[in-house]
């Protein structure tokens, strides 16, 4: 399905019912936006990992502008600020009230900024393996230098030089970095997941290249504006958004909850999927 919002057309998909038969009444499930990372990825990597949440929520997956199945456009607009405004426009377009906002990695950055700029639009915020400023990049270089192979160091250097300029190079990057993204990395399963999705090098490089917008990314001053109950999930062994960045977000959002998954790296949904789903579902049920 497509929504024409602002100056673009966003692809979105819905999983789960909004109204569910419950005895003599119809129970209303909350709508939840599931926000993908990258930049340069799409929503398909969340399927079927997040499907169990559809028993408690109506999940709305969408692709950021210029990515996945959404319309291409001016790469100059492949930025966090545009993604935040697109997300809010999609919420309004769908006629939704306050949403559960579930953002992973770069999607967590979008979710944090959206919740800070549109606090009345978010009922619950779940920020997964993310960071509130660009310091995560230098820290990730340090971690790869300490833990990584020579080839991992090389491809991470390409990421931060903006040199992952073809789909083939992006796929090679994830092949090489897979064991650092997930402690339970399965090359065959990863290849299938990647085959179902799309990669957009322009969006990736628009963020991470030396002249990219991520170089000045810092939403820490905005986090005080978040009013929604907030759950922050981190992986103890995460190399790109190390848990210290989740701990910082926890300190900056009063009343937030933090959980660090001890057996996970960046991909909690691959390393500890059941525990992640339980944490999210329990938080939304009990923090109302």
Backbone as a ProteinNet text record, in pm:
[ID]
protein_1_A
[PRIMARY]
XXXXXXXXXXXXXXXXXXXXXXXXXXXXXXXXXXXXXXXXXXXXXXXXXXXXXXXXXXXXXXXXXXXXXXXXXXXXXXXXXXXXXXXXXXXXXXXXXXXXXXXXXXXXXXXXXXXXXXXXXXXXXXXXXXXXXXXXXXXXXXXXXXXXXXXXXXXXXXXXXXXXXXXXXXXXXXXXXXXXXXXXXXXXXXXXXXXXXXXXXXXXXXXXXXXXXXXXXXXXXXXXXXXXXXXXXXXXXXXXXXXXXXXXXXXXXXXXXXXXXXXXXXXXXXXXXXXXXXXXXXXXXXXX
[TERTIARY]
83.6	0	87.7	33.2	109.4	32	105.9	48.9	125	52.5	113.3	112.5	230	243.2	356.5	336.5	435	471.4	600.3	639	685.8	636.6	682.8	568.7	598	500.7	566.1	511.5	568.7	495.4	573.6	514.2	493.6	375.5	352.2	274.7	286	216.8	165.8	56.7	-7.3	-19.2	17	7	-67	-175.5	-253.1	-378.1	-476.2	-605.8	-607.1	-678.2	-698.7	-809.7	-915	-1026.5	-1033.8	-1040	-1036	-1156.5	-1226.1	-1340.1	-1294.2	-1361.2	-1327.5	-1457.7	-1512.8	-1639.7	-1750.9	-1819.5	-1933	-1891.4	-1760.7	-1715.7	-1604.3	-1570	-1454.7	-1343.7	-1230.4	-1115.7	-1029.7	-981.2	-898.1	-750.8	-675.4	-531.4	-462.1	-356	-284.4	-212.8	-201.5	-123.5	22.1	110.5	254.3	327	406.5	494.3	624.8	666.6	792.4	888.2	995.2	1077.3	1212.9	1241.6	1362.9	1487.4	1600.3	1729.2	1798.7	1929.7	2013.2	2103.1	2070	1974.3	2015.3	1919.4	1946.6	1889.2	1819.4	1754.8	1606.8	1529.2	1384.8	1321.3	1188.7	1118.5	1120.6	1159.3	1137.4	1220.2	1330.6	1412	1342.5	1230.4	1154.9	1053.2	1035.5	939.4	1013.9	980.9	870.1	910.3	1026.8	1075.4	976.4	909.6	818.8	674.3	647.8	511.7	442.8	511.1	440.6	377.3	431.6	373	235.8	205.1	76.7	-39.7	-10	-114.9	-159.1	-77.9	-107.6	-126.3	-73.4	-74	-102.3	-145.2	-154.4	-25.8	57.5	189.1	180.7	239.1	249	397.1	436.3	572.3	574	682.7	693.2	838.7	860.3	995	1016.8	1132.9	1166.7	1170.4	1154.6	1157.1	1284.8	1266.8	1380.3	1437.2	1373.8	1426.3	1317.9	1361.9	1267.8	1171.7	1042.2	938.9	880.4	933.1	887.8	948.2	885.3	928.3	1069.3	1144.3	1274.9	1253.2	1359.4	1348.7	1485.4	1490.7	1615.2	1696.5	1815.6	1895.8	1930.5	1926	1952.3	1848.8	1733.4	1627.4	1625.7	1727.1	1736.8	1803.2	1730.3	1785.2	1691.6	1742.9	1661.7	1546.5	1571.9	1465.9	1350	1380.9	1275.5	1202.4	1276.8	1213.9	1119.5	1156.8	1069.2	939.5	950.7	830.5	744.7	808.7	733.3	656.3	721.6	658.1	534.4	545.5	431	320.9	357.6	258.4	186.4	259.3	196.3	97.8	135.1	43.6	-86.8	-75.2	-193.9	-273.6	-203.3	-268.1	-352.2	-303.2	-374.1	-482.9	-496.4	-600.2	-578	-452.4	-418.6	-398.4	-434.5	-400.8	-257.8	-227	-90.5	-53	65.6	112.1	216.6	230.4	348.2	457.9	571.4	680.1	796.4	827.9	932.4	1040.2	1153.2	1259.9	1386.9	1447.5	1569.5	1685.4	1799.8	1921.8	1894.1	1914.3	1879	1730.5	1647.5	1505.6	1481.7	1569.7	1560.8	1591	1683.6	1712.8	1590.7	1526.3	1405	1296.5	1280.6	1177.1	1202.4	1326.6	1359.4	1329.7	1373.4	1352	1203.1	1130	986.3	915.2	948.8	884.3	918.4	1035.7	1074.6	1005	985.5	927.5	774.6	720.3	575.2	534.1	556.5	531	387	290.8	150.6	114.2	204.1	176.2	220.8	284.3	344.3	290.9	235	185.5	293.4	377	488.1	603.9	724.9	844.5	937.8	977.7	1076	1193.7	1309.4	1430.1	1527.8	1556.3	1633.1	1768.7	1875.5	2015	2041	2035.4	2049.1	2137.4	2146.3	2230.7	2169.1	2198.6	2139.8	2235.6	2356.6	2451	2554.8	2635.2	2726.8	2851	2864.3	2979.4	2986.9	2874	2875.6	2967.9	2991	3073.4	3219.9	3274.6	3413.7	3429.4	3331.2	3338.8	3335.4	3254.9	3247.9	3380.5	3447.2	3579.8	3676.2	3671.2	3758.7	3729.3	3600.7	3562.9	3607.5	3588.3	3631.3	3782.9	3851.9	3998	4043.8	3970.4	4008.3	3962.4	3845.4	3784.7	3785.5	3793.5	3765.1	3882	3848	3947.9	3995.7	4098.8	4147.9	4040.3	3965	3861.6	3746.3	3712.8	3610.1	3654.5	3779.4	3830.7	3824.5	3852.3	3852.9	3712.4	3612.3	3478.4	3414.2	3447.3	3397.2	3458.4	3584.9	3646	3572	3525.9	3447.7	3314.8	3250.7	3124.9	3144.3	3248.7	3267	3336	3380.2	3428.8	3318.8	3202.3	3095.1	3125.7	3200.2	3245.3	3163.1	3055.7	2965.9	2862.7	2908.9	2830.5	2758	2760.7	2682.5	2613.3	2506.1	2435.7	2528.8	2613.9	2706	2802.5	2851.5	2942.4	2869.2	2744.8	2667	2646.1	2610.5	2590.5	2719.1	2832.2	2960.4	2990.4	2961.8	2980.7	2905	2777.2	2698	2741.3	2789.8	2845.8	2964.3	3051.7	3172.7	3141.9	3052.6	3023.6	2915.9	2851.7	2744.4	2777.6	2896.3	2928.6	2944.3	2964.8	2970.1	2831.9	2743.3	2606.8	2526.6	2553.3	2477.9	2571.3	2555.3	2635.5	2586.6	2469.4	2415.6	2406.6	2502	2498.2	2492.7	2395.6	2375	2383.6	2493.8	2510.4	2397.3	2348	2241	2112.1	2076.3	1955	1969.8	2089	2111.9	2097.6	2146.1	2135.4	1989.7	1909	1766.6	1697.2	1727.5	1666.7	1705.7	1833.2	1881	1818.3	1798.9	1737.7	1593.9	1526	1388	1377	1486	1482.5	1554	1575.6	1645.4	1750.4	1849.9	1952.2	1958	1974.8	1982.1	2112.1	2220.8	2349.6	2344.4	2263.1	2258.6	2215.5	2117.5	2071	2176.3	2244.8	2349.8	2463.1	2508.6	2620.8	2581.2	2454	2406.1	2420	2414.3	2429.4	2575	2646.5	2773.5	2897.8	2886.6	3004.2	3061.3	3187.3	3248.6	3170.8	3095.7	3012.7	2865.5	2836.5	2698.6	2635.7	2504.2	2433	2460.8	2499.7	2525.8	2644.8	2730.3	2848.3	2810.4	2693.3	2648.9	2528.4	2495.3	2377.7	2394.9	2300.3	2300.9	2163.1	2081.7	1947.9	1939.1	2053.4	2049.2	1973.5	1989.6	1915	1763.2	1717.3	1573.5	1508.4	1587.3	1529.1	1444.5	1471.7	1393.3	1248	1219	1082.7	996.1	1056.5	982	896.8	768.4	676.5	623.8	637.9	585	667.3	604.5	682.8	781.6	906	1013.1	1087.9	1105.3	1184.7	1303.6	1422.5	1546.6	1608.5	1633.6	1691	1829.3	1926.2	2063.7	2120.1	2217.5	2290.5	2426.9	2459.4	2585.4	2705.1	2699.9	2815.5	2802.3	2710.2	2687.1	2813	2854.9	2977.6	2950.3	2830.3	2807.5	2728.2	2637.7	2568.3	2591.9	2712.8	2754.2	2657	2642	2540.2	2557.7	2675.4	2695.1	2607.6	2573.3	2488.5	2342.7	2299.8	2166.3	2159.9	2267.3	2271	2261	2323.9	2315.4	2172.7	2106.4	1967.4	1880.5	1903.1	1828.4	1844.1	1964.7	1987.8	1916.6	1902	1848.4	1696.2	1633	1486.8	1434.9	1386.4	1341.8	1234.8	1250.6	1151.7	1161.1	1259.9	1272.4	1322.1	1294.3	1341.6	1451.9	1552.8	1664.3	1682.6	1697.4	1731.2	1845.4	1949.6	2063.6	2059.1	2058.3	2052.3	2194.3	2223.9	2362	2415.8	2328.7	2373.7	2359	2340.3	2312.4	2418.8	2428.3	2501.9	2399.3	2422.2	2332.9	2196.3	2192.3	2066.6	2006.1	1939.3	1873.2	1766.7	1701.1	1593.9	1645.5	1775.6	1835.2	1896	1953.1	2026.3	1936.7	1837.6	1746.8	1603.8	1549.2	1421.3	1304.2	1289.4	1174.6	1180.9	1298.9	1313.8	1285.5	1325.3	1297.5	1147.8	1077.9	932.7	862.6	903.6	842.9	864.3	982.8	1012.8	925.1	910.5	830.6	683.6	631.8	489.2	454.6	538.4	513.5	516.6	607.7	617.5	492.6	444.9	327.1	203	192.7	77.1	76.2	193.1	196.7	229.7	287.8	316	211.8	95	-13.2	-46.9
-118.2	0	123.8	230.1	353	471.3	562.7	687.4	803.3	892.2	1013.3	1119.2	1147.5	1244.5	1340.4	1465.6	1569.3	1566.2	1549.5	1550.3	1412.8	1306.4	1172.8	1072.9	947.1	839.1	727.3	698.7	599.6	466.4	360.6	227	190.6	133.3	83.7	-46.5	-125.1	-253.4	-267.3	-339.2	-351.8	-499.1	-531	-668.1	-666.3	-744.6	-750.5	-665.9	-703.2	-635.2	-518.7	-415.2	-302.3	-328	-398.4	-436.6	-587.9	-642.3	-785.7	-826.7	-932.7	-982.2	-1032.4	-982	-1017.5	-1035.8	-1157.1	-1183.3	-1101.1	-1023.3	-943.7	-805.8	-781.8	-649.7	-663.1	-553.8	-547.5	-471.6	-536.2	-473.2	-403.1	-285.8	-207.7	-227.9	-272.1	-286	-156.2	-118.5	3.9	-13.4	94.7	94.4	122.3	46.1	60.8	80.1	185.9	205	130.1	48.2	-25.3	40.8	101.8	194.8	132.2	117.3	44.1	131.5	63.4	129.6	147.7	152.8	180.3	300.6	417.5	433.4	350.3	329.4	253	114.2	76.1	-54	-42.3	-137.5	-129.6	-206.4	-214.6	-273.5	-425.2	-490	-634.4	-715.9	-659.9	-733.5	-757.6	-687.7	-706.8	-820.3	-873.4	-980.3	-1112.2	-1217.1	-1227.4	-1203.4	-1142.4	-1131.3	-1059.4	-956.1	-877.6	-926.6	-1028.1	-1078.5	-1113.6	-1174	-1205.1	-1083.6	-963.3	-843.1	-811.9	-867.5	-839.1	-901.6	-988.2	-1040.7	-937.9	-836.2	-731.3	-593.5	-573.2	-441.8	-457.9	-349.6	-345.5	-281.4	-361.1	-315.8	-246.4	-128.6	-55.6	-46.3	-120	-112.4	-11.2	62.3	152.6	169	206.9	233.3	384.2	428.5	570.3	615.6	743.3	799.3	757.2	719.3	681	544.3	470.9	341.6	234.1	110.9	1.6	21.8	9.8	24.4	165.1	255.1	393.7	461.9	573.4	643.2	698.7	692.7	758.6	909.1	981	1126.7	1189.1	1312.2	1386.8	1332.7	1274.6	1222.1	1327	1453.4	1558.4	1556.4	1496	1487.2	1353.5	1272.2	1146.3	1175.5	1241.8	1285.6	1249.8	1255.8	1228.8	1327.4	1455	1554	1524.8	1488.2	1455.7	1328.1	1228.8	1103.2	1123.6	1212.1	1243.1	1306.4	1403.7	1470.4	1374.4	1286.3	1185.8	1093.9	1051.8	961.6	1025.7	1151.4	1220.5	1238.2	1268.9	1285	1153	1041.5	910.4	880.5	913.3	892.1	969	1093.7	1176.5	1121	1082.6	1028.1	905.1	821.5	698.5	723.5	846.5	880	822.7	807.8	746.4	851.2	813.4	893.1	863.9	879.3	850.5	705.2	685	552.8	498.7	367.4	302.1	314.7	368	393.1	300.2	209.8	109.1	130.3	186.5	216.6	141.2	81.5	3.4	68.7	85.2	138.8	279.8	303.7	435.6	464.4	360.8	380.8	429.2	390.9	442.1	590.7	636.8	780.6	857.2	803.7	866.5	867.4	753.7	743.7	842	854.7	948.4	1091.9	1129.7	1266.7	1295	1198.1	1216.8	1234	1149.9	1158.8	1289.6	1344.6	1472.1	1590	1580.8	1692.1	1686	1566.3	1547	1463	1512.4	1430.3	1382.5	1460.2	1420.1	1309.1	1278.4	1177.1	1037.5	1024.6	896.7	854.7	734.3	681.4	605.3	532.3	455	462.1	471.5	478.6	364.4	288.1	180.4	207.8	237.6	270.4	153.8	87.7	-36.6	-13.8	-49	-43.2	83.7	197.5	323.3	420.2	542.9	645.2	781.2	876.5	1010.2	1112.3	1070.5	1164.3	1086	1158.3	1095.1	1033.4	1042.5	981.3	831.2	769.5	624.1	582.4	671.1	633.8	615.6	711.6	698.6	580.4	561.5	447.4	315.4	308.6	184.4	156.5	260.9	241.6	181.2	230.8	178.9	32.2	-3.1	-141	-234.8	-192.6	-276.6	-290.3	-183.2	-190.4	-291.5	-300.6	-393.3	-535.3	-552.5	-685.6	-742.5	-655.2	-697.8	-761.3	-830.4	-883.5	-770.6	-798.3	-697.5	-660.1	-758.7	-729.4	-651	-679.3	-601.1	-456.7	-436.3	-299.3	-227.4	-300.2	-239.1	-194.5	-283.1	-247.6	-140.7	-137.8	-29.8	102.7	100.2	219.9	267.9	173.8	210.5	274.3	221.4	279.4	425.9	455.4	591	683	629.2	712.5	739.6	678.7	691	614.9	505.2	430	305	282.4	169.7	220.4	237.4	309.7	221.1	90.3	-1.7	-101.7	-160.4	-262.6	-379.4	-414.5	-525.8	-497.3	-374.8	-338.6	-339	-292.9	-295	-438.5	-527.5	-667.6	-730.4	-698.4	-751.2	-701.2	-574.6	-517.8	-599.6	-627.8	-701.9	-848.1	-906.3	-1042	-1045.5	-947.9	-945.3	-905.9	-811.1	-760.8	-840.7	-935	-1011.9	-1069.5	-1132.9	-1190	-1086	-958.5	-854.7	-796.7	-799.1	-751.9	-850.2	-979.9	-1081.8	-1189	-1222.1	-1329.3	-1467.2	-1472.7	-1598.1	-1590.4	-1524.8	-1499.2	-1628.8	-1635.1	-1749.4	-1696.7	-1722.8	-1665.2	-1701.1	-1824.1	-1865.7	-1789.8	-1779.6	-1705.5	-1557.8	-1502.6	-1360.7	-1335	-1425.9	-1409.8	-1411.2	-1497.1	-1501.5	-1372	-1322.7	-1197.4	-1082.8	-1077.1	-970.1	-982.1	-1105.6	-1126	-1078.9	-1078.5	-1032.4	-880	-815.9	-671.1	-596.2	-468.3	-383	-301.2	-256.9	-168	-42.2	71.9	200.4	269.6	247.8	307.3	458.6	526.5	673.5	721	653.1	693	663.2	549.8	513.2	615	648.8	741.4	885.2	919.1	1053.3	1078.2	969.8	981.3	972.2	868.6	833.6	890.1	939.8	994.3	1112.5	1149.7	1259.9	1390.3	1413	1534.3	1504.1	1386.6	1345.2	1411.5	1406.7	1474.6	1411.5	1283.5	1217.1	1279.3	1348.5	1409	1515.7	1573.6	1675.7	1628.8	1501.4	1448	1456.8	1519.5	1525.7	1574.2	1481	1518.3	1514.6	1506	1502.4	1620.3	1743	1853.5	1839.8	1758.6	1744.8	1638.1	1547.6	1431.1	1469.6	1582.6	1627.2	1653.8	1668	1696.2	1571	1454.4	1329.5	1307.2	1283.6	1261.2	1118.5	1043.3	906.7	815.1	717.3	612.8	552.4	539.4	502	379.1	283.4	163.1	165.1	145.6	146.4	7.7	-52.9	-186.8	-179.5	-246.4	-245.4	-385.9	-410.7	-537.7	-518.4	-602.5	-588.4	-588.2	-663.7	-679.6	-598.9	-503	-421.5	-342.9	-352.1	-284.1	-145.1	-124.4	2.4	101.3	54.6	140.9	79.4	94.9	30.9	67	-21.7	1.2	131.2	186.6	313.5	424.4	413.7	515.2	498.4	375	352	397.8	375.4	422.6	574.9	641.5	786.9	832.6	767.6	801.9	782.1	674.7	645.4	757.9	810.6	920.6	1048.8	1067	1192.7	1193.5	1076.7	1070.4	1030.9	1126.4	1097	988	893.4	787.5	675.1	678.5	573.1	443.8	334.1	201.9	158.1	91.9	41.5	-107	-182.5	-323.5	-354.8	-413.9	-455.8	-607.7	-655.2	-798.1	-852.5	-936.2	-978.8	-1072	-1139.7	-1234.6	-1178.5	-1047.5	-988.1	-889.2	-876.8	-766.7	-667.6	-614	-511.2	-568.4	-694.5	-754.5	-837.6	-770.9	-842.3	-934.8	-894	-977.3	-1109	-1118.5	-1245.3	-1319.3	-1245.9	-1308.7	-1353.7	-1271.9	-1306.1	-1265.3	-1328.7	-1280.7	-1290	-1401.5	-1417.7	-1318.5	-1298.9	-1205.3	-1062.8	-1028.6	-895.1	-872.1	-968.1	-955.1	-944.4	-1025.8	-1021.4	-884.3	-828.1	-698.7	-589.1	-589.1	-485.8	-500.9	-622.4	-645.3	-614.7	-659	-632.9	-485.1	-412.6	-268.9	-196.1	-228.3	-159.7	-193.1	-317	-357.6	-290.9	-285.4	-241.1	-94	-28.9	114.2	192.8	205.1	276.7	402.2
0	0	0	-56.1	-66.7	-8.9	49.7	100.5	37.5	-29.1	-83.6	26	78.6	187.9	155.2	196.1	169.2	20.1	-13.6	-154.4	-200.7	-136.4	-171.4	-160.6	-191.1	-178.7	-99	18.8	108.5	96.1	90.5	97.1	243.3	274.6	409.4	402.9	506.8	517.4	659.7	677	807.4	843.2	966.6	1016	1150	1158.9	1282.2	1274.7	1354.2	1353.9	1451.1	1412.8	1502.7	1601.1	1556.4	1642.2	1648.6	1770.1	1791.7	1875.2	1832.1	1908.4	2044.8	2149.4	2286.7	2363.9	2355.3	2420.7	2358.3	2439.8	2393.2	2343.7	2330.1	2286.6	2184	2123.3	2034.3	2107	2122.9	2189.2	2084.5	2118.3	2026.8	2059	1959.7	1975.7	1935.4	2005.2	1966.6	1833.7	1758.9	1635.7	1669.3	1607	1631.7	1499.7	1489.6	1375.4	1401.5	1306.5	1314.3	1215.4	1266.4	1188	1158.2	1030.8	991.3	995.9	993.7	1005.4	872.2	881.8	766.9	798.3	739.9	630.8	508.8	422.3	301.6	302.5	410	415.5	383.9	434.2	422.2	537.5	536.8	650.6	651.8	540.3	527.9	627	675.5	771.4	904.6	927.7	1052.1	1041.2	921.2	900.2	884.7	960	1055	1201	1226.2	1363.9	1455.2	1402	1485	1479.1	1398.1	1381.6	1513.5	1612.3	1737.5	1804.4	1781.1	1840.5	1782.6	1664.3	1601.4	1677.7	1775.9	1861.9	1965.5	1987.7	2086.5	2024.9	1903	1839.5	1690.7	1629.2	1484.1	1433	1367.4	1326	1190.1	1181.9	1056.3	1020.4	918	865.3	751.5	737.1	622.2	583.9	459.4	407.3	400.7	447.7	438.7	293	272.6	136.6	63.7	-61.8	-144.8	-114.1	-25	17.7	6.9	-7	-17.2	-134	-103.7	-205.7	-211.7	-131	-138.8	-261.5	-300	-420.7	-406.5	-515.7	-519.5	-523.6	-492.9	-493.1	-487.8	-446.8	-436.8	-319.3	-341.7	-230.9	-126	-161.7	-63.2	48.5	21	121.9	194.8	174.3	248.4	382.7	471	599	712.7	833.6	951.4	962.4	940.7	954.8	859.3	735.7	639.7	681.9	730.2	772.4	889.8	981.1	1095	1045.6	955.2	905	822.9	746.3	670.8	764.9	872.4	967.9	1029.9	1070.6	1128.5	1024.9	901.7	795.6	768.1	774.9	755	867.5	990.2	1103.1	1081.2	1040.8	1015.9	898.2	791.1	672	706.6	797.3	834.5	938.1	982.8	1078.5	1216.4	1255.7	1383.4	1491.5	1613.3	1729.6	1771.4	1897.9	1944.7	1916.5	1864.4	1822.9	1919.5	1918.8	1975.4	1869.5	1905.9	1811.4	1843.5	1750	1771	1665.7	1705.4	1611.2	1644.1	1542	1558.9	1484.8	1553.2	1494.3	1440	1309.5	1256.4	1277.7	1270.2	1298.8	1440.2	1532.2	1668.9	1674.7	1591.9	1585.9	1536.8	1433.2	1381.5	1488.8	1558.3	1661.7	1775.3	1818.9	1926.6	1884.4	1765.1	1718.8	1699.6	1645.3	1625.8	1759.5	1857.1	1988.5	2058.5	2031.9	2091.9	2024.4	1893.5	1818.4	1812.3	1829.6	1828	1949.2	2068.4	2188	2200	2153.7	2164.7	2066.7	1972.9	1871	1910.9	2026.6	2066.6	2202.9	2208.9	2337	2411.4	2337.2	2393.2	2294.5	2346.2	2262.8	2299.1	2198.2	2217.9	2125	2183.2	2107.6	2121.5	2010.5	2011.6	1945.5	2014.7	1966.3	1885	1952.2	1880.6	1957.3	1908.7	1970.5	1944.5	2030.2	2018.9	1958.9	1921.8	1859.9	1781.5	1705.2	1610.8	1675.1	1804.3	1870.4	1854	1818.6	1801	1686.8	1590.8	1475.9	1515.7	1587.4	1631.3	1726.9	1813	1906.1	1829.2	1724.1	1645.9	1575.7	1530.7	1470.4	1572.1	1694.3	1799.6	1828.2	1831.1	1861.1	1749.1	1625.2	1512.8	1510.8	1543.7	1548.5	1652.7	1763.3	1871.4	1845.5	1785.3	1773.8	1632.9	1532.6	1396.4	1323.8	1215	1123.3	1031.7	955.7	862.2	760.6	712.3	613.7	676.4	800.8	868.4	886	920.7	932.7	798.3	690.8	557.8	517.3	536.2	489.6	578.1	706.3	791.2	747.9	707.5	651	527.4	444.6	326.3	367.6	470.8	518.6	554.1	630.4	679.8	578.6	466.9	356.8	254.2	273.3	175	48.2	61.3	-55.5	-83.2	-7.3	-37.3	-139	-262.8	-362.4	-462	-441.3	-524	-431.7	-482.2	-404.7	-373.5	-468.2	-446.9	-332.2	-324.5	-215.2	-81	-80.2	43.8	89.3	-3.3	33.1	85.5	20.6	68.5	208.9	234.2	368.1	472	446	544.5	554.3	444	451.9	548.2	536.8	617.8	762.5	781.4	915.2	988.2	919.6	981.5	1118.1	1135.5	1266.8	1377.3	1341.1	1443.2	1472.1	1373.2	1394.6	1479.9	1465.1	1538.4	1590.9	1718	1777.6	1735.2	1673.8	1621.2	1469.3	1409.8	1266.3	1187	1097.3	1008.6	865.5	795	660.6	565.6	572.4	481.5	510.9	638.9	676.3	641.6	663.6	633.1	484.1	402	257.1	212.2	272.9	238.6	277.6	398.3	443.6	351.4	315.8	228	89.6	43	-87.5	-94.3	20.5	23.8	27.7	64.7	82.9	-27.8	-3.7	-99.5	-25.7	-100.4	-46.2	-130.5	-64.8	-134	-94.2	-168.9	-131.9	-117.8	-198.4	-192.2	-53.9	6.3	139.1	245.5	230.6	325.5	323.7	203.7	191.8	222.2	197.6	231.9	381.2	458.7	604	647.9	603.7	666	598.7	478.1	410.5	489.4	464.1	539.9	534.4	428.4	420.2	447.2	504.1	526.3	647.9	653	761.6	897.4	899.6	1027.4	1101	1028.6	1091	1194.4	1182.1	1278.5	1359.1	1350.3	1420.4	1571.7	1639.3	1785.6	1832	1880.4	1928.1	2080.9	2147.7	2294	2354.7	2305.6	2367.6	2354.6	2258.4	2235.6	2322.7	2378.8	2445.1	2565.8	2624.8	2741.4	2705	2575.4	2530.8	2520	2531.8	2518.2	2642.4	2620.5	2732.3	2736.7	2629.3	2625.7	2715	2779.5	2847.1	2747.7	2789.8	2696.9	2745.6	2654.9	2679.8	2585.5	2641.5	2563.4	2572.1	2456.6	2450.2	2385.3	2447.8	2396.5	2398.3	2311	2309.3	2374.6	2468.5	2541.5	2449	2338.6	2250.8	2121.3	2120	2000.2	1965.4	1840.6	1798.2	1740.2	1680.3	1610.7	1695.4	1778.7	1876.2	2013.6	2062.2	2188.3	2300.8	2399.8	2504.4	2581	2582.7	2653.2	2595.2	2464.8	2404.2	2446.6	2470	2525.5	2671	2744.1	2883	2888.3	2792.9	2787.3	2758.9	2663.9	2633.9	2757.5	2828.4	2951.4	3053.3	3066.1	3159.7	3116.6	2986.5	2934.5	2919.2	2930.5	2923.5	3061.2	3138	3274.1	3276	3369.2	3385.8	3285.6	3197.4	3097.1	3159.4	3091	3131.6	3035.8	3088.8	3008.6	3033.7	2924.5	2936.9	2841.6	2894.6	2813.1	2799.6	2677	2647.8	2644.9	2741.9	2764.8	2657.1	2583.5	2481.4	2339.9	2328	2196.8	2153.1	2021.5	1960.2	1904.8	1785.7	1732.1	1694.8	1654.7	1611.5	1724.4	1816.2	1925.7	1870.1	1761.6	1707	1651.7	1622.2	1580.7	1698.9	1793.4	1903.2	2018.2	2054.4	2164.2	2126.1	2022.1	1967.1	2064.8	2133.3	2223.1	2338.4	2393.8	2505.4	2459.9	2338	2286.4	2271.7	2212.3	2194.6	2329.4	2425.1	2558.8	2623.2	2606.9	2667	2608.3	2475.4	2409.7	2445.9	2432.5	2458.9	2603.2	2695.3	2836.5	2868.4	2806.4	2832.8	2786	2667.5	2614.6	2695.9	2742.7	2823.1	2958.6	3023	3162.6	3180.7	3078.6	3090.4	3011.2	3065.4	2998.5	3074.9
[MASK]
++++++++++++++++++++++++++++++++++++++++++++++++++++++++++++++++++++++++++++++++++++++++++++++++++++++++++++++++++++++++++++++++++++++++++++++++++++++++++++++++++++++++++++++++++++++++++++++++++++++++++++++++++++++++++++++++++++++++++++++++++++++++++++++++++++++++++++++++++++++++++++++++

